[in-house]
Amino acid sequence: MKDLIKKLVEAWGPSGYEYHVRALIEEEVAELVDEMHVDPLGNLICRVGSGGLKVMISAHMDEIGVMTTFVEPESGFLRFTSIGGLLNTTLAGNRVHFEDGTIGVLAVPDQFGAARTSVPDLDAFYIDISTGDGDATIEPGSPAGLWRELEERGTRLIAKSMDDRIGCVVAIEAMRRLNKQTPNECYFVFSVQEEVGLRGARPAAYGINPDVGIALDVTGTGDEIKSRKMAVRLGGGAAIKVHDSGLVVPPAVRDWMISRAQADGIAYQLELLTGGTTDAAVIQIARAGVPSGCISIPCRYVHTTSETVDSRDVQACIDLLAGLLRNPATV
């Protein structure tokens, strides 16, 4: 599983440019599915099983990033805008990775002056791609993702784009467990453009018309110093969502997940997220409405290059999803 995590979190794929990640996932799941196709927006949709209730499982492939908007004529420094929810406090000195392999450094003028004690606006930052020997050329309109390799620290896994490549890993590993055997008609959706407005899951849900939806995504934790009050911690098990800013989970869906976790002896915790939401928020309002929930992977430092999960929580999420899908959906 760790090899798969490394492969996906280090892959390049800002919102709207997920095709490299999608190709990796297609290769992983080709032998695990009954049917697979890419829809017009770029979502990868995989069917496993037939008959029974239609269950849509959605994990997004995209990551936050930047897009160049202007090249400074003398210096060659790049101005940029955000793709998704960049945190300005994390930018200075960080690195971005363009599709052609160019690595750029995010910088801000006067970093030991005003920028040292206050957070500059995004338009103050620039990207340095100079080589010292014939500068690299990156044109306006070029996207880039943040860059950092995967690191391990005990059971802690640290990388950029755990949000939400780790959800993709949970889906793929659950598919391996199923081995095409399920009493449900399961549609695994690896969605696009979640970070810029949940854009991929909405048309996917419309096309599938599921009976129940399950999003797989990261969630924050309440176990950091002076953190917000939240009853989710690293190493506490799979987080079963109860509520977030875009979704009130139907009690029947919440209880379905809790009952399965208890029956299978899977460590779990309840998630009430006061800011942020997932693909489940748009799955639930597809067509005439879809009862939807979310299995969340606890994650520290979301939307940074050091998003941190615990491998035990990842395994608990795989166990929970596989358990739900091995048995008839009862929602």
N, C-alpha and C positions, 0 to 999 in steps of 0.2 A: 504493500500500500504506500509506503514512503516514497518509492520510486515514482509512482503515479502522482503523488502530491508534488514532488519536486518538478516533474515534467510539466504539470499544469500551472503551478504558481509562477514558474519562471518563463512561461510562454507569453508572447506579445499579443495583446488584444484589447485595446481601449474600446469604449462603447461605439458601435457602428463599424468596427473593424475586427470582428471576432473570428474571422475565417481561419487563422492559424490554430486557434484553440479548438475550433470545431473539427478541423482535420485530425487533430490528435485524439479527440474524443471518438470520432467516427472509427478510427483504427482500433481503439480499445473495445468498443461495444459491438462491432460488426457481427461477431459470432454469438452475441448474447441476446439478440433481438429477433423478433419475427418479421418486422418491417421497419424501414427507416427512410425518412425523407427530409429535405430541407425546404421550409416554406418560403414564400416570396420575401419575407422580411429578414430571413437568415437564421431563424430558429431551427435547431436540429430536433426532430420529433421521432421518437423510437417507440414502437408498440411491442409490448410483451404480453402474450396471452390473449384470449378472446372469450366472450361470454361474461356473465356477471356484471357488476357495476363498473362503469368507466371511472378510473382513478387517474387524475392528471398530477404528475409530480414535476415540479419546476425548480431548476437551479440555474442561475444566470452565469453566462460565460464571460461577460465583459468586466472591465476594470476601469477605475477612474484614470484620467490622464490629462494631457494638454494638447492644444493645437496651435501651431504657429500662425501668427497673423501678420507679421511684418518683419523684414530684415533691415536692421540699422545699416545705412549705406557705408559708413566708414569702418565701424568696428566689426560688422557682420554678426553682432549679437542678435538673437531672435526674441521678439516680443511674442506673447502667447495669451491664449484664453484657456479656461478650464473645460475639461470634459468630465462632467460629474462634480461631486462634492469635494473639491480640493480644500485642504486646510492650510491657510497661509502660514500658520505657525510652524509647519513642518517643511517648508520649501527650501529655505536658504541652505546651500551646501549639498542639497540632495541631487540625485541624478535622474535623468530620463533616457529612455531607449527608443530610438526611432526604428521604423520598420526595416530600413536598410542596414541596421547595426550601429549607426552613429550613436555615441553616448554624449549627452550634453549635461553640463552642470548648471543647476539653478542658482542664480545669484541675485543680489540686490545691492544697489549703490550704498556706500557709506555704512557698511555693516557694523562698524565699531562706533558709529555716531548715533543718529536718531533711530536707525533700524535695530540697534542693540536693545533698546528698552521699549519699543513699540512695534506693533505688527504692521508692516506696510501694506497698502492696497496691492491687489494682484498686478495692476498695470505698472507698478514700480519694479517688478521682477523681470529678469531676462534669462536667456539660455545661452551659455558659452559653449560653442562646438568647435572652437579653434583648434587646429592641429599643430601649428608652428611650422608647418611645411606644406603650404598650399591648403588653405582652409576648406573644410568640408562644405558642401552646398546642400542646404535644406530649404525648400521653397515654402512660402506661405501656403497654409492649408494642409501641412504635413502633421499627422497625429503622432503622439508619443505616449508611452506608458512610463510610470515611475519604475526605477530599476533597483533591485536588490536580490541576491541569491538566497535560497532557503538555508536556514541554520537550525540546528537541533540543540536543545539544552535540556537533557533528561527527557521527560515526556512532553516538553514544550517544543512546538514547531513554530518558527518565526520566519515570515516572508511578506513580500508585497502580494497583493491580490488573493490572500486567503478569502477575501470577499470578492467573488463567491466561488473560487475554484475549489475550495474545500467542500462546498455543497455539491459541486459536480462530482467530486470523488465519492461522497456519500452515495449519490445516485448510482454511479458506476459499480461500486462495490456491492450495493444491494442487488443490482442486476446479476452480478456474478452469483450471489447467494441463491437467487431465484432459479437460475439455470433454465429459464423459459417456462418454469412451472408456477402458475398462479391461478387461483379461481376467479380472478378479476381480469378486466381488460385494462392494462396499465399503459399509460402514455407518459414516457419520460421525456420531458422537454428541457433542452439545454438552451436557455433563452438569451436573446440579445437585448442590448440597450436598457437594461434595468437601471443603471446608474444615472440615466438621463430622463427618467420618468416612467419606468415599468412598461416600456413600449413594446417589448417583444412578447411578453406573456399574454397581453390582452388579445391580439389576433389569434395566437395559438389556442387560447381557451375558447374563443368563438368557433374556431374550426373543429376542435375536438368535441365540444359540447359535453364536458364531463359531468358525472354525478357527484363527485367530490374532488376537491383540490388540496394538494399538499405542497407548500413551498419549502425549499431547503435553503437556508441562508444563515449568515452569522448574526450574532446579537452581542450587545455590550455586556459588561460584567460589573458587579458591585463590590469587587474585592480589591480594588486599588486604593492607595492612600487618598483620603479625603474625596473618595469617589461619590457619585450620586448613589442614593439609596436604591439598591436593586438586588433582589434575592436570586442572583445568578452568579456562579463563581467558576473559575477554571477548575477542572477535575471533578465537578459536581454531577456530571452526566449530561445526557441529552436534555436540551431545554424545550419544553412543550409550551408553545405560545398560548397565552390566554387573551392578550390584548396588546395592540400597538396603535400608533397614530392613524393607521389606515385600515385596521381590521379589528373587529370584535369577533373572536372565534366562537362559533355556535357551541353551546355546551355539549351537544352530541358528538361533535368532532373532538373537542378537548377530552371528553371522557373515553372515547374510543382509543385515543392515544395513551392515556393514563392506564386504562385497563390492560392494554397490550404490554406496556412497560412492566406493570406489576406482575402479570402472568408469566412473563419471560425473565423476570428478575433483573431487569435493566435499570441501571441508575438513571434517575431523571430529576429534573427541577422545573418549576413553573416560571414562565417568563412573562413579565409585564413591562413592556418597553414604552417609555413615555415620548420618545422621539425616533422617527424613522419607521419604515414599513418594508414589505417584501412583495414579491410577485403575487402572493395570496390576495393582496388588496384588490388587484384587477381581475384575478380569476373569479372571485366571489361575485362580481357584478357582470359576468359574461352572460349573454342571452337573458334567460329568465331568472338567473341567479344560481350560484353554486356554493354549497356549504364548504368552507375552506379553512384550513389550519396551517400550521407551520412547525416543522422540526428545526430548531435553531442550534447552531454550534457556538458555544460561548467563545468570545474573542476579545482580547484586549487590544487597544491602540488601533481601532478600526479607522480606515482611510489614511493610514501611514504606510511606510515601507517596512514596518516591523509588526504587522498584524500577528498576534500570538494566540495559538490554540493549543489544546492539550490532546494528545493522541488518544487518551482514554475516553474523552468526550466524543471524539470523532467516531471511535469504535461503537460507543453507545448509540449514536445516531444511526449508524449503519444497521446495528442490531434491531433498533426500533422500526426503521423503515422496512427492512426485510420481513420482520414479524408481522407488520400490518398487511403487507402485500401477499404473504404466504397464506393468509387466512381471508375468508370472504369479508369484504368491506361491509360494515354494519351501520353506516351512518344513514 
